[in-house]
C-alpha cells in the first residue's frame, strides 16, 4: 500500500504504555488493536521503521513492527499458540542431535553445542538427552512442565521473541540463550547453521541456501534488537 501518513511518532500514554501514532492517530495492529508498547525505545524504533518507508509501505522492511503486532494480536490473544510450539521444540531440539558418521562435524557440534546444553542444565535444572543420528531421543519427563513454567514467566513481548528465536534456530536452548543474553544473534545464527556451514566448507556455496541463511540471520538480529529495546526503560 502507498504511504498514507506524513509523520510517525511515539507518545507516552496515561496508562503507562507507549503508543505509536501516525499523524497523531494511534497506530492499529492488523487485528485493529492499539499498538501499545512497554518501552519508549521500542516505540521510537517502530515509529522509525514507518518513517523510513518511502512511497510504498513494505511490511517486510519493518521486522520490529511485525514482532510487536504478533505479540499483541496473536500471543496476547492466546499465549498457548507460542508456548505449545516452544515446548514441542524441546522434544526435538537441534542441539540434541549429533553427527554419528562425520567425526570432524561431530567435534564441531560438541565444541559449540555442549556448553549451551550445560548452561541450559545449570540455568533451568533439566538435562537434555543427546544422541547421534536422526532417530528421536526421549527427553526427561520434567522438560515439558519446566518449559511451560519458563514460558509462563514471560510477558507477551518476551514470549513472542522467544518463539521467534526458537522457531528460527530449531532450538529452545538457543532461543532461551538469546533471550537471556547467553549468546548474541550472530552466534545463535552460526550455531544453528553449524551443520550447513560445515557442508558448505566441504562442497562449496549454494546461492539459494546462502540467501536463506542471510534471511535467518536478519530475523535473529531483529529479534535480538527487539529484546534489547524492551529492556530500555520507558
N, C-alpha and C positions, 0 to 999 in steps of 0.2 A: 504494500500500500504506500501511497505517497505521504510524505511528511505533512501532517495536518496541524502542527503547532509551531509556535515561534520559539518558546523557551521551555526548558525542563529544569526544575529546581527541587531541592529538598527542603522540607519545612517541619519543625518540631510542632507536635500537636499537644493539646491539653491533657490527653490521657497518657502522656509519656512516650508514645511511639513517634516515629518519624514517617512522614508521608513523602511520596514523590508526586510532584504536581506539574502538569502540562498547561502552560498559560494560566497558572493559578488554580486549576481544577485538579482534584485528586485523581491520580492515575488509577485505572482499574486493571485487575488481572483478567486473564481470559474468561474466568468464571464470574466476572463482574464484581469481585470484592475489591475494597480499597487496598492499594499497595502500601500497607503499614509495616514498618521495619523496626528492628530493635536497636539500630545504631545509626547515627548521623553519617558516619563514614561510609556505610553500605549504601544508604540512600543517596548520598552525593555521588558515589561511583555509578549507581544505576542511572541517576539523572545525567551523568556524563556520557553514558552509553547512548542515551536518547539524544543528547545534544550533538553527538558525533555523527548522527545519521544525516546524510545529505541527499535530498531529493526523495529517494525511496527508503522506507523504514525496513530494515533487514533483520529479523529476529535472530538469524544465525550469527550476527555480529554482536549480540547482546547476551552473553552467557550468564552474567550476574542477574539480569532481569529474568531469564528462564529459571534459574535456580530459586530465586525468591518467589516467583509465581508458582512453581511446583510446591514449595514449602507451604504457601498459603492455600492454594486450591486443592492439591491432591493429598499431601501429608497432613495438612491441617484438618481436612475433612475426614480422613481415615488413616491414622498412623499405622495400622496393620499392613497397609499397602507396602510401605517401606520396610517395616520391621520383619515381616514374614520373608521377604526376599533376602534381606541381610542374613537372617537365621539360616535360610537354605544354603547360602554360600558357605556357611560354616561346615556343612556336611561334605562339601567338595572343594574346600579351599585350595587354591592353586599351590600354596606353599607346602601342602601335604604330599605332593606327588613328584617324586624324583625320577630322573632318567636311570633306567636299570642297565642299559646296554651301551652307554656312552660315558666312559669314565671321566673325560675332560669336562663334559657338561654337568655330570653329577657333582664334580668338585666345585664348579662354579655355583651350583644350586646350594650346596652345603654352606659355602662361604657367605652367600648373600641372604639365604633364607633362614638358616638355623638361628642366627642372632635375633631375628624378628620373632620366630616362634618362641625362643627363650624369653624375650621381652613380653610377649603375649601371656605366656605361662605365669611369669612373675607379676605382671600387672593385673591379670584377671583371674588368677588362680585356677587355670584349667590348661591342660597339656593336649595339644592337638596330636593325633596319631599321624605318623609318616610312613609312606610306603614307596616302593619303586614300581614303575609301570603305570597303567591307566585303570586297573581294576579298583573299584571303590574300596576304601578302607573305613571301617566303622569308627566313628568318633565317640568320645566319652559321653555317657548319658547326661552328665551335667552341663554339656556345652550349650544345648538349646535353651534351657532355662537361664543360663548365665548370659547368653546373648540377648534374650528377651529383657532381662533386667538392665543390661547395659543400654539397650535402645530406649527403654522407658525413662532413663535418667536424662536424656537429651531433649531439648526443646525442638520444635518442628524444623527450625532452620538448621541446627546442627545435625538432626536426624536425616534431613534431606541431603546434606553434604556427605554424611557417612554412606548413605545409599548410593549416591553418585560415584563416590570413590571406590566403594566395594564392587559395584557393577562394572566400572571401567577396568579395574585390575583383576577381577575374578577372585579376590581375596578379602575376606573380612579382616584378616590380620593386617594387611596393608591399608585397608580403609581406616581402621582404628589408629594405626601408626601415623597416618597422615593427619587425622583429626586431632590427635594428642601431641603432634609435633615431634614424633619419634623419627619421621622421615619427611623430606620435602617432596614437592611434586615431581622433580626430575628423578630423584631416587625411586619414588614409587613407580613411576613410569618405566624406568630401566629395569627395576626388579621384576615387575610383572611381565616384561617382554624379554626376560633373560634367555629363554629357550629360543625365541625367534631371532634375537640378535646373535646368538651363538651360531645358528644355522646360516645366517647372513654372512658371518665372518668366514664360513667354510665354502659357501656356494655362490656368494655374490648377492647384490641387492636386487629386489623386485620393486618396481615403481609403485604398483598398487599397494603392496604391503607397507612401503615407506610412507605413502600418503595416509594409510590407516593409522600407522604409529604416530604420525605427526598430529592427527586429529585427537588421538587418545591423550597424547602429551598436553595438547592445548586444553582439553577438557579437565585434566587433572590440575593444570595451572590455574584455571578459572575456579575450580573447587577450592584450591588452597587459598586463593585470593579472597574468595567469599568467606572462608573461615577466618582469615586474618582481619577482614573488615568487621566481622561480627564481634571481635574482641575489642575493638576500639570503642571507648565509652561514648555514649550518645551526647 
